[in-house]
Amino acid sequence: MKKITQTAGRTQLGDFAPDFAHYNDDILFGENWNNQDIDLKTRSIITVVSLISMGIVDNSLIYHLQNAKNNGVTKKEIASIITHNAFYSGWPKAWATFNLAKQVWSEELSDVSDKEQYEKTIMFPIGEENTAYSKYFKGKSYLASISNEQVKIYNVTFEPKCRNNWHIHKAKTGGGQMLIGVGGKGIYQEWGKEPVEITEGIVINIPANVKHWHGAQKNSWFSHLAVEIDGTQTQNVWLEEVSDDEYEKIQNNTKARI
């Protein structure tokens, strides 16, 4: 998760109101915005909605609209957020906010794909469509080589609903795989265990010879780094697909950790 830093308080009010500048830069943005209990995109949406509801449509709202865009909120999403909020906070506030939002999202072209918009939110490239292994994936996935020296690392990206088949990283000694969440929301599940959510910064250690699958949640793109662990007599064994019924059950199961 990227670290938020803020210096506006000290720049604008450091001499006049040093305590306020400290609270703004170090507490509000330094501690609160860097708290990882909720992601930055969600935090940006909450902030924008709060400001709209209070009727604050000045430069502070423009800043937080831009911040929301930088944290992955699309033009389609912000339009829906403002429209929904209008029913609760007032129609005139929505009109005023739309005028600002149109400026912030003005450079986005209508033909920019969801994939291109998502790629702007992660630090690694998405790469090319993963056609070589497409028969082992349900939906489209993309592969980008990050490192071919010392340790092989790939950035694997799944479109919404895409997931790979059940599979096993076999090895006589060592082996296995490590997944590191890069962006979006994903799912990882070992055979016989409950599924878990993978988001940015989450690390999943997969021992050798363990049956498992992973992929994107149905309403989100998802990327993870795949780190191959050295071992002897290693082999990937691909098994049955995760059916639509299995996948939907996982998505709809409120007891699952996703």
WOBELVEN-V321791 format. One record per residue. N is the residue number from 1. RES is the residue in three letters. PSI is psi in radians with two decimals (999 if undefined). OMEGA is omega in degrees with one decimal (NA if undefined). D_FIRST is the distance of its C-alpha to the first C-alpha in Angstrom with 2 decimals. Layout:
n->N res->RES psi->PSI omega->OMEGA d_first->D_FIRST
n->N res->RES psi->PSI omega->OMEGA d_first->D_FIRST
This chain:
n->1 res->MET psi->2.23 omega->-177.3 d_first->0.00
n->2 res->LYS psi->2.57 omega->-177.7 d_first->3.79
n->3 res->LYS psi->2.30 omega->178.0 d_first->6.47
n->4 res->ILE psi->2.25 omega->174.1 d_first->9.27
n->5 res->THR psi->2.56 omega->-177.6 d_first->12.70
n->6 res->GLN psi->2.34 omega->178.6 d_first->16.04
n->7 res->THR psi->0.07 omega->-175.3 d_first->19.56
n->8 res->ALA psi->-0.64 omega->-179.2 d_first->21.67
n->9 res->GLY psi->-0.88 omega->-179.2 d_first->23.22
n->10 res->ARG psi->-0.61 omega->-179.4 d_first->24.63
n->11 res->THR psi->-0.77 omega->-173.4 d_first->25.58
n->12 res->GLN psi->-0.51 omega->-173.4 d_first->27.54
n->13 res->LEU psi->0.19 omega->-175.1 d_first->28.63
n->14 res->GLY psi->-0.71 omega->-179.7 d_first->28.24
n->15 res->ASP psi->-0.65 omega->-175.0 d_first->32.02
n->16 res->PHE psi->-0.74 omega->-176.1 d_first->33.12
n->17 res->ALA psi->1.27 omega->-175.5 d_first->30.75
n->18 res->PRO psi->-0.61 omega->179.3 d_first->28.75
n->19 res->ASP psi->-0.79 omega->178.3 d_first->27.87
n->20 res->PHE psi->-0.75 omega->178.9 d_first->26.49
n->21 res->ALA psi->-0.72 omega->177.7 d_first->24.52
n->22 res->HIS psi->-0.83 omega->-179.6 d_first->23.04
n->23 res->TYR psi->-0.70 omega->-178.5 d_first->22.18
n->24 res->ASN psi->-0.90 omega->-172.9 d_first->20.61
n->25 res->ASP psi->-0.71 omega->-171.9 d_first->18.52
n->26 res->ASP psi->-0.58 omega->-176.5 d_first->17.78
n->27 res->ILE psi->-1.07 omega->-177.6 d_first->17.93
n->28 res->LEU psi->-0.98 omega->-177.8 d_first->17.17
n->29 res->PHE psi->-0.69 omega->-176.6 d_first->14.32
n->30 res->GLY psi->-0.80 omega->-177.6 d_first->13.62
n->31 res->GLU psi->-0.91 omega->-174.8 d_first->13.57
n->32 res->ASN psi->-0.88 omega->-177.3 d_first->13.67
n->33 res->TRP psi->-0.37 omega->178.6 d_first->11.02
n->34 res->ASN psi->0.01 omega->172.8 d_first->8.50
n->35 res->ASN psi->2.26 omega->-171.6 d_first->9.90
n->36 res->GLN psi->0.27 omega->177.6 d_first->7.87
n->37 res->ASP psi->-0.54 omega->172.1 d_first->11.22
n->38 res->ILE psi->2.67 omega->-175.9 d_first->10.67
n->39 res->ASP psi->2.91 omega->-175.1 d_first->8.12
n->40 res->LEU psi->-0.60 omega->178.7 d_first->8.33
n->41 res->LYS psi->-0.82 omega->178.4 d_first->11.06
n->42 res->THR psi->-0.74 omega->-179.6 d_first->13.05
n->43 res->ARG psi->-0.67 omega->178.2 d_first->12.87
n->44 res->SER psi->-0.74 omega->179.6 d_first->14.14
n->45 res->ILE psi->-0.77 omega->178.9 d_first->16.86
n->46 res->ILE psi->-0.75 omega->-177.9 d_first->17.99
n->47 res->THR psi->-0.79 omega->179.2 d_first->18.36
n->48 res->VAL psi->-0.82 omega->-179.5 d_first->20.29
n->49 res->VAL psi->-0.69 omega->179.3 d_first->22.52
n->50 res->SER psi->-0.77 omega->-179.0 d_first->23.25
n->51 res->LEU psi->-0.73 omega->177.5 d_first->24.36
n->52 res->ILE psi->-0.78 omega->-176.9 d_first->26.46
n->53 res->SER psi->-0.54 omega->178.7 d_first->28.08
n->54 res->MET psi->-0.06 omega->179.9 d_first->29.15
n->55 res->GLY psi->0.34 omega->179.2 d_first->30.56
n->56 res->ILE psi->1.80 omega->-176.2 d_first->28.41
n->57 res->VAL psi->0.71 omega->179.2 d_first->28.53
n->58 res->ASP psi->-2.71 omega->-176.7 d_first->28.47
n->59 res->ASN psi->-0.48 omega->179.3 d_first->26.11
n->60 res->SER psi->-0.63 omega->176.6 d_first->23.51
n->61 res->LEU psi->-0.69 omega->176.8 d_first->23.25
n->62 res->ILE psi->-0.76 omega->178.8 d_first->23.16
n->63 res->TYR psi->-0.81 omega->-176.0 d_first->20.19
n->64 res->HIS psi->-0.45 omega->170.9 d_first->18.27
n->65 res->LEU psi->-0.77 omega->177.7 d_first->19.53
n->66 res->GLN psi->-0.69 omega->177.9 d_first->18.24
n->67 res->ASN psi->-0.73 omega->178.3 d_first->14.82
n->68 res->ALA psi->-0.75 omega->178.5 d_first->14.99
n->69 res->LYS psi->-0.77 omega->179.7 d_first->16.10
n->70 res->ASN psi->-0.48 omega->-179.2 d_first->13.33
n->71 res->ASN psi->0.23 omega->169.6 d_first->10.80
n->72 res->GLY psi->0.02 omega->178.3 d_first->12.98
n->73 res->VAL psi->2.16 omega->-177.9 d_first->16.04
n->74 res->THR psi->2.94 omega->177.5 d_first->19.09
n->75 res->LYS psi->-0.72 omega->179.0 d_first->22.58
n->76 res->LYS psi->-0.70 omega->-179.5 d_first->23.95
n->77 res->GLU psi->-0.76 omega->-178.0 d_first->21.43
n->78 res->ILE psi->-0.62 omega->177.2 d_first->21.96
n->79 res->ALA psi->-0.72 omega->179.1 d_first->25.69
n->80 res->SER psi->-0.69 omega->179.6 d_first->25.65
n->81 res->ILE psi->-0.81 omega->-179.1 d_first->23.65
n->82 res->ILE psi->-0.72 omega->179.5 d_first->26.16
n->83 res->THR psi->-0.80 omega->179.3 d_first->29.09
n->84 res->HIS psi->-0.77 omega->-178.3 d_first->28.20
n->85 res->ASN psi->-0.48 omega->-178.3 d_first->27.72
n->86 res->ALA psi->-0.61 omega->-178.8 d_first->31.06
n->87 res->PHE psi->-0.38 omega->-176.4 d_first->33.01
n->88 res->TYR psi->-0.57 omega->-175.4 d_first->31.79
n->89 res->SER psi->-0.26 omega->176.4 d_first->31.45
n->90 res->GLY psi->2.44 omega->-177.3 d_first->34.14
n->91 res->TRP psi->-0.76 omega->-180.0 d_first->35.09
n->92 res->PRO psi->-0.62 omega->178.5 d_first->35.60
n->93 res->LYS psi->-0.64 omega->178.8 d_first->32.05
n->94 res->ALA psi->-0.77 omega->178.3 d_first->30.80
n->95 res->TRP psi->-0.80 omega->-179.2 d_first->33.12
n->96 res->ALA psi->-0.68 omega->-179.0 d_first->31.92
n->97 res->THR psi->-0.69 omega->178.9 d_first->28.24
n->98 res->PHE psi->-0.65 omega->178.9 d_first->29.05
n->99 res->ASN psi->-0.63 omega->178.5 d_first->30.68
n->100 res->LEU psi->-0.74 omega->-178.1 d_first->27.53
n->101 res->ALA psi->-0.64 omega->178.7 d_first->25.23
n->102 res->LYS psi->-0.61 omega->177.5 d_first->27.71
n->103 res->GLN psi->-0.75 omega->-176.4 d_first->27.27
n->104 res->VAL psi->-0.70 omega->-177.3 d_first->23.48
n->105 res->TRP psi->0.23 omega->-173.1 d_first->23.59
n->106 res->SER psi->-0.55 omega->-175.9 d_first->26.98
n->107 res->GLU psi->-0.14 omega->179.2 d_first->25.98
n->108 res->GLU psi->2.28 omega->178.7 d_first->24.69
n->109 res->LEU psi->2.59 omega->-176.7 d_first->27.52
n->110 res->SER psi->-0.38 omega->-177.3 d_first->28.73
n->111 res->ASP psi->0.15 omega->175.6 d_first->28.76
n->112 res->VAL psi->2.18 omega->-174.7 d_first->25.06
n->113 res->SER psi->2.83 omega->175.2 d_first->24.08
n->114 res->ASP psi->-0.66 omega->179.5 d_first->21.27
n->115 res->LYS psi->-0.78 omega->-179.9 d_first->20.22
n->116 res->GLU psi->-0.68 omega->178.2 d_first->20.16
n->117 res->GLN psi->-0.72 omega->179.4 d_first->18.24
n->118 res->TYR psi->-0.70 omega->-176.8 d_first->15.55
n->119 res->GLU psi->-0.50 omega->179.2 d_first->15.49
n->120 res->LYS psi->-0.31 omega->-175.0 d_first->14.61
n->121 res->THR psi->-0.13 omega->-177.9 d_first->11.18
n->122 res->ILE psi->2.77 omega->-173.4 d_first->10.09
n->123 res->MET psi->-0.26 omega->179.8 d_first->10.50
n->124 res->PHE psi->2.66 omega->178.4 d_first->13.26
n->125 res->PRO psi->2.66 omega->176.7 d_first->16.64
n->126 res->ILE psi->-0.63 omega->178.7 d_first->17.91
n->127 res->GLY psi->-2.78 omega->-176.4 d_first->21.29
n->128 res->GLU psi->2.80 omega->177.8 d_first->24.57
n->129 res->GLU psi->2.38 omega->-174.1 d_first->25.68
n->130 res->ASN psi->1.17 omega->-174.3 d_first->26.03
n->131 res->THR psi->-0.50 omega->-176.9 d_first->29.78
n->132 res->ALA psi->-0.52 omega->-178.3 d_first->30.83
n->133 res->TYR psi->0.30 omega->-174.3 d_first->29.33
n->134 res->SER psi->-0.52 omega->-179.0 d_first->29.69
n->135 res->LYS psi->-0.23 omega->178.9 d_first->32.39
n->136 res->TYR psi->0.10 omega->-179.0 d_first->29.95
n->137 res->PHE psi->2.51 omega->172.7 d_first->27.48
n->138 res->LYS psi->1.87 omega->-171.9 d_first->28.21
n->139 res->GLY psi->3.07 omega->-176.7 d_first->26.87
n->140 res->LYS psi->2.40 omega->172.8 d_first->25.43
n->141 res->SER psi->2.84 omega->-176.9 d_first->22.83
n->142 res->TYR psi->2.62 omega->-173.4 d_first->21.80
n->143 res->LEU psi->2.30 omega->175.6 d_first->21.48
n->144 res->ALA psi->2.20 omega->177.6 d_first->20.33
n->145 res->SER psi->2.17 omega->-179.9 d_first->21.29
n->146 res->ILE psi->-0.66 omega->179.5 d_first->18.76
n->147 res->SER psi->2.30 omega->174.2 d_first->21.05
n->148 res->ASN psi->0.03 omega->-179.8 d_first->24.68
n->149 res->GLU psi->2.59 omega->-179.4 d_first->25.50
n->150 res->GLN psi->-1.20 omega->177.9 d_first->25.31
n->151 res->VAL psi->2.29 omega->177.6 d_first->22.80
n->152 res->LYS psi->2.19 omega->-179.2 d_first->22.61
n->153 res->ILE psi->2.31 omega->178.0 d_first->19.16
n->154 res->TYR psi->2.51 omega->169.4 d_first->18.88
n->155 res->ASN psi->2.06 omega->-179.1 d_first->16.34
n->156 res->VAL psi->2.21 omega->-178.5 d_first->17.87
n->157 res->THR psi->2.35 omega->-179.7 d_first->17.41
n->158 res->PHE psi->2.33 omega->170.8 d_first->19.30
n->159 res->GLU psi->2.85 omega->179.0 d_first->20.72
n->160 res->PRO psi->2.37 omega->-179.3 d_first->20.95
n->161 res->LYS psi->-0.20 omega->-178.4 d_first->23.25
n->162 res->CYS psi->2.44 omega->175.0 d_first->23.30
n->163 res->ARG psi->2.75 omega->176.9 d_first->23.44
n->164 res->ASN psi->2.94 omega->178.3 d_first->25.20
n->165 res->ASN psi->2.85 omega->166.2 d_first->28.33
n->166 res->TRP psi->2.44 omega->179.0 d_first->28.69
n->167 res->HIS psi->2.93 omega->-177.9 d_first->28.90
n->168 res->ILE psi->2.31 omega->171.4 d_first->29.35
n->169 res->HIS psi->1.65 omega->-176.3 d_first->28.43
n->170 res->LYS psi->2.58 omega->176.4 d_first->31.77
n->171 res->ALA psi->2.55 omega->175.0 d_first->32.60
n->172 res->LYS psi->-0.78 omega->172.7 d_first->35.48
n->173 res->THR psi->2.65 omega->-179.8 d_first->33.41
n->174 res->GLY psi->-2.48 omega->177.1 d_first->29.71
n->175 res->GLY psi->-2.95 omega->-176.4 d_first->27.83
n->176 res->GLY psi->-2.93 omega->-174.4 d_first->25.22
n->177 res->GLN psi->2.69 omega->174.0 d_first->21.73
n->178 res->MET psi->2.33 omega->175.5 d_first->18.07
n->179 res->LEU psi->2.37 omega->177.6 d_first->15.44
n->180 res->ILE psi->2.04 omega->-178.6 d_first->11.71
n->181 res->GLY psi->2.32 omega->-178.8 d_first->9.78
n->182 res->VAL psi->-0.65 omega->-178.7 d_first->8.63
n->183 res->GLY psi->2.83 omega->-179.6 d_first->9.02
n->184 res->GLY psi->-2.82 omega->-178.7 d_first->11.49
n->185 res->LYS psi->2.23 omega->-178.7 d_first->13.19
n->186 res->GLY psi->3.14 omega->179.5 d_first->15.41
n->187 res->ILE psi->2.44 omega->171.2 d_first->18.07
n->188 res->TYR psi->2.39 omega->178.6 d_first->19.35
n->189 res->GLN psi->2.30 omega->171.1 d_first->22.82
n->190 res->GLU psi->2.64 omega->-178.8 d_first->25.28
n->191 res->TRP psi->2.21 omega->178.0 d_first->28.97
n->192 res->GLY psi->0.07 omega->-179.5 d_first->30.34
n->193 res->LYS psi->2.85 omega->178.5 d_first->27.08
n->194 res->GLU psi->2.56 omega->175.6 d_first->25.04
n->195 res->PRO psi->2.67 omega->176.7 d_first->22.14
n->196 res->VAL psi->2.71 omega->-179.9 d_first->18.56
n->197 res->GLU psi->2.45 omega->171.7 d_first->15.48
n->198 res->ILE psi->2.17 omega->173.5 d_first->12.75
n->199 res->THR psi->-3.11 omega->-176.8 d_first->9.42
n->200 res->GLU psi->2.19 omega->177.2 d_first->6.14
n->201 res->GLY psi->-0.20 omega->178.9 d_first->6.16
n->202 res->ILE psi->2.35 omega->-180.0 d_first->9.64
n->203 res->VAL psi->2.25 omega->177.0 d_first->12.50
n->204 res->ILE psi->2.12 omega->176.6 d_first->15.98
n->205 res->ASN psi->2.12 omega->-176.4 d_first->19.00
n->206 res->ILE psi->1.90 omega->178.5 d_first->22.04
n->207 res->PRO psi->2.76 omega->174.8 d_first->25.34
n->208 res->ALA psi->2.64 omega->173.1 d_first->28.14
n->209 res->ASN psi->0.39 omega->177.5 d_first->30.70
n->210 res->VAL psi->2.20 omega->179.3 d_first->28.53
n->211 res->LYS psi->2.32 omega->-174.6 d_first->28.90
n->212 res->HIS psi->3.01 omega->170.7 d_first->25.74
n->213 res->TRP psi->2.86 omega->176.0 d_first->24.09
n->214 res->HIS psi->2.75 omega->-179.0 d_first->20.72
n->215 res->GLY psi->-2.93 omega->-176.2 d_first->19.79
n->216 res->ALA psi->2.69 omega->168.7 d_first->18.39
n->217 res->GLN psi->2.86 omega->-167.7 d_first->19.09
n->218 res->LYS psi->-0.36 omega->-179.2 d_first->21.92
n->219 res->ASN psi->0.35 omega->-175.3 d_first->20.33
n->220 res->SER psi->2.45 omega->164.4 d_first->17.15
n->221 res->TRP psi->2.82 omega->-178.7 d_first->16.49
n->222 res->PHE psi->2.40 omega->176.6 d_first->14.48
n->223 res->SER psi->2.47 omega->171.1 d_first->13.50
n->224 res->HIS psi->2.62 omega->168.6 d_first->13.23
n->225 res->LEU psi->2.35 omega->174.9 d_first->14.26
n->226 res->ALA psi->2.05 omega->-179.1 d_first->17.67
n->227 res->VAL psi->2.05 omega->-179.0 d_first->18.93
n->228 res->GLU psi->2.23 omega->-178.9 d_first->22.67
n->229 res->ILE psi->2.28 omega->-179.6 d_first->24.17
n->230 res->ASP psi->2.55 omega->176.8 d_first->27.60
n->231 res->GLY psi->-3.10 omega->177.6 d_first->30.60
n->232 res->THR psi->2.52 omega->179.9 d_first->34.25
n->233 res->GLN psi->0.88 omega->-179.0 d_first->35.77
n->234 res->THR psi->2.57 omega->180.0 d_first->32.45
n->235 res->GLN psi->2.35 omega->173.6 d_first->32.66
n->236 res->ASN psi->2.19 omega->178.7 d_first->30.59
n->237 res->VAL psi->2.01 omega->-178.7 d_first->32.68
n->238 res->TRP psi->2.39 omega->-174.5 d_first->31.90
n->239 res->LEU psi->-2.65 omega->-173.9 d_first->33.28
n->240 res->GLU psi->2.73 omega->179.7 d_first->33.71
n->241 res->GLU psi->2.81 omega->172.0 d_first->31.36
n->242 res->VAL psi->1.95 omega->-173.6 d_first->29.47
n->243 res->SER psi->2.83 omega->177.3 d_first->31.84
n->244 res->ASP psi->-0.67 omega->179.7 d_first->31.10
n->245 res->ASP psi->-0.76 omega->177.9 d_first->32.58
n->246 res->GLU psi->-0.80 omega->-176.6 d_first->30.38
n->247 res->TYR psi->-0.81 omega->179.9 d_first->27.24
n->248 res->GLU psi->-0.65 omega->178.9 d_first->28.28
n->249 res->LYS psi->-0.72 omega->178.2 d_first->29.26
n->250 res->ILE psi->-0.78 omega->-179.2 d_first->25.82
n->251 res->GLN psi->-0.57 omega->-175.8 d_first->24.21
n->252 res->ASN psi->-0.07 omega->-177.1 d_first->26.87
n->253 res->ASN psi->1.87 omega->-176.0 d_first->27.01
n->254 res->THR psi->-0.27 omega->179.5 d_first->25.79
n->255 res->LYS psi->-0.29 omega->-179.9 d_first->26.02
n->256 res->ALA psi->2.63 omega->-177.4 d_first->23.48
n->257 res->ARG psi->0.89 omega->176.6 d_first->19.98
n->258 res->ILE psi->999 omega->NA d_first->18.46
